[in-house]
Amino acid sequence: MGKQMTEMLKGTLEGIVLALLAEQPAYGYEITARLREHGFTDIAEGTIYALLVRIEQKSLVDVEKVPSEKGPPRKVYSLNAQGSQELEEFWKSWSFLARQIEQLNKTNNKEN
C-alpha cells in the first residue's frame, strides 16, 4: 500500500471499523480478518487494537468479555447508540467528500 493510501486510511479507519461493528459485534482479530476480506490487507493488527482502545474511550462501543477456548476472555465490541450516531456522521462526511472529489476529478479530466 502506498503512502498516500496509508494517509487516507488514517482518517477513515475509525468509520470503517464502526461500519463493520454495525453489521455485527466482533473482537479484535475478527475485525482485522473482516477488514482483510474487504481488501484492507495491509492494516496491522496493532493498529486495530489501538483504534479499539480509542473508540472504547470515546464511548462509541459497548464491550463484553466473552470466555475464550484459547487463553483469556475476549473483548467483544458492539456499536452502541453513540457509535451509531458517530457512524451516521461519518457517512454524511464521506458522501460529501466523495462528491466533491469526484467533481474535481471530472473537472481535471475534461481539462486534460
Secondary structure, 3 states (H helix, E strand, C coil): CCHHHHHHHHHHHHHHHHHHHHHCCEEHHHHHHHHHHCCCCCCCHHHHHHHHHHHHHCCCEEEEEECCCCCCCEEEEEECHHHHHHHHHHHHHHHHHHHHHHHHHHHHHHHC
